[in-house]
Amino acid sequence: MAFTYPHIGNYGVALEDREGDHPYCRAVVARSLPVRPSNWRSEIDLESYLTQHNLACIIGVDTRRLTRHLRKTGSLTCAIGRGQEASLLRAAKDEPGTLLQDLVKEVSISEKYLYKSTKHGLEQASYRDGGRSVSDAAMQDAVSNPVQVVPQADGSYKYIGQNAVVVLNSDGKVITTYATHTADVRVVMP
């Protein structure tokens, strides 16, 4: 995976936000990797995360130039690693490439499941409108123990709970919430 954005990894990795059980790329190409993550939610820096998952990473590449080249030529096979040039060239030639491969099948789930909200997503909703929103317990219950889950046309899901409704987008982030009973509205005085 080649990243063209110059600040890849500057937030670090918030493990709660992962969208899969592991990264589905086989290597990362980037201009640079920051030494220290800047986000308060970060639990690990990107380089350590890649190392934990045994992923090669090459930095110092002009990825914008690489992207322009790939737009002209199409995808290319390559090999990234330590070793003799001859063995890396052989590995690149042996790579089947992406043409005629069903890559969606490789990254898709094997069985359906409902995506749960992240703690950060619920916090976003909790602190909306200066704290005058649905109680945390009502939101958590709606997402964790829904009475009904209604898929929306835009790809979002409406979680209908006993005391609240929470609408999550396809990434599990809160779009909106509302209480179904006045007892479950939380008001915090500023």
C-alpha positions in Angstrom: 0.0 0.0 0.0 1.5 3.3 -1.1 0.4 6.4 0.9 0.7 9.8 -0.8 -0.3 11.9 2.1 2.9 13.3 3.8 1.8 12.8 7.4 0.9 9.1 7.5 1.0 7.8 11.1 1.2 11.2 12.8 -1.9 10.3 14.9 -0.6 6.8 15.7 -2.9 3.9 16.0 -6.1 3.8 18.2 -6.6 0.0 18.4 -10.3 0.5 19.0 -10.7 2.0 15.5 -9.3 -0.9 13.6 -11.7 -2.2 11.0 -10.3 -5.7 10.7 -8.6 -8.3 12.8 -5.3 -7.5 11.0 -4.0 -5.2 8.3 -4.8 -6.6 4.8 -1.9 -5.1 3.0 1.4 -6.9 2.7 3.7 -3.9 2.9 3.6 -0.1 3.3 5.4 2.6 1.2 5.5 6.1 2.7 7.4 9.3 2.4 8.1 9.2 6.2 6.9 7.9 9.5 6.7 10.1 12.5 8.7 9.1 15.6 6.0 10.1 18.1 2.2 10.0 17.6 0.3 13.2 18.4 -3.2 11.9 19.1 -4.3 11.5 22.7 -6.2 8.3 21.7 -3.1 6.6 20.2 -2.0 3.4 21.9 0.9 2.6 19.6 2.9 4.3 16.9 2.4 3.2 13.3 5.9 1.7 12.9 5.5 -0.6 16.0 2.0 -1.6 14.7 3.4 -2.6 11.3 6.2 -4.5 13.1 3.7 -6.4 15.3 2.0 -7.5 12.1 5.2 -8.4 10.4 4.7 -5.9 7.6 7.6 -4.5 5.6 7.7 -0.7 5.3 9.9 1.4 3.1 10.2 5.1 3.8 11.9 7.9 2.0 10.0 7.3 -1.3 8.5 10.2 -3.3 5.1 8.6 -3.1 3.4 11.4 -5.1 5.8 10.7 -8.0 5.1 7.0 -7.6 1.4 7.6 -7.8 1.8 9.7 -11.0 3.8 6.8 -12.5 1.2 4.2 -11.5 -1.6 6.3 -13.0 0.2 6.1 -16.3 1.4 2.5 -16.2 -1.2 0.7 -14.0 -0.4 -1.4 -11.0 3.0 -3.0 -10.9 4.4 -6.0 -9.0 7.2 -5.4 -6.6 9.1 -6.9 -3.7 10.2 -5.0 -0.6 12.6 -6.5 1.9 16.1 -7.1 3.0 18.2 -9.4 0.9 20.1 -9.7 -2.4 18.7 -7.7 -5.3 18.5 -10.9 -7.4 16.2 -12.6 -4.9 14.0 -9.5 -4.6 13.7 -9.3 -8.4 12.8 -13.0 -8.5 10.1 -12.4 -5.8 8.7 -9.5 -7.8 8.6 -11.6 -11.0 6.9 -14.5 -9.2 4.2 -12.2 -7.7 0.9 -12.7 -9.7 -0.1 -9.0 -9.5 -3.7 -7.9 -9.1 -5.1 -8.6 -12.6 -7.8 -11.3 -12.5 -7.5 -11.7 -8.7 -10.5 -11.4 -6.5 -9.0 -9.1 -3.9 -12.4 -8.3 -2.4 -12.8 -12.0 -1.4 -9.4 -11.8 0.5 -10.5 -8.8 2.7 -14.2 -9.6 3.1 -15.7 -11.2 6.2 -16.8 -14.8 6.0 -20.1 -14.3 7.9 -22.3 -11.3 8.5 -22.2 -9.4 11.8 -23.5 -6.1 13.1 -20.8 -3.5 13.6 -20.6 -2.1 17.1 -20.0 1.5 17.9 -16.6 2.5 19.2 -16.1 4.1 22.6 -14.9 7.2 20.8 -18.1 7.3 18.7 -20.2 7.1 21.8 -18.1 9.8 23.5 -18.7 12.0 20.4 -22.4 11.7 21.0 -22.2 12.1 24.8 -20.6 15.5 24.6 -22.7 16.9 21.8 -24.8 20.0 22.6 -22.8 20.8 25.7 -23.8 17.5 27.4 -27.5 17.9 26.8 -28.0 14.6 25.1 -29.0 11.0 25.5 -27.7 9.4 28.7 -24.5 7.3 28.2 -26.3 4.2 29.6 -29.2 4.5 27.2 -26.8 4.9 24.2 -24.6 2.0 25.2 -27.7 -0.2 25.7 -29.1 0.7 22.3 -25.9 -0.3 20.5 -25.0 -3.3 22.7 -28.5 -4.7 23.1 -30.6 -3.4 20.3 -34.3 -4.2 20.2 -34.0 -3.7 16.4 -31.3 -2.7 13.9 -32.6 -1.0 10.8 -30.2 -0.6 7.8 -30.6 2.8 6.2 -30.4 3.5 2.4 -27.2 5.5 2.9 -25.3 2.6 4.5 -25.8 3.7 8.1 -27.6 1.6 10.7 -30.3 2.8 13.2 -29.9 0.9 16.5 -33.2 1.1 18.3 -32.9 0.4 22.0 -35.3 0.3 25.0 -34.7 4.0 25.8 -32.7 5.5 22.9 -32.0 5.4 19.2 -28.4 5.6 17.9 -27.6 6.0 14.2 -24.1 4.9 13.2 -22.5 5.4 9.8 -20.9 2.5 7.9 -17.6 3.2 9.9 -19.4 2.8 13.2 -19.2 6.6 14.0 -22.2 8.2 15.6 -24.4 10.3 13.2 -27.1 11.2 15.7 -28.8 10.0 18.9 -32.1 10.7 20.6 -33.8 9.5 23.7 -37.2 7.7 23.4 -38.1 8.7 27.0 -37.4 12.0 28.8 -35.8 10.1 31.7 -33.0 9.1 29.5 -32.0 12.7 28.5 -28.9 13.8 30.3 -28.5 17.5 31.1 -25.2 18.8 32.4 -25.0 22.3 33.6 -22.0 24.2 32.2 
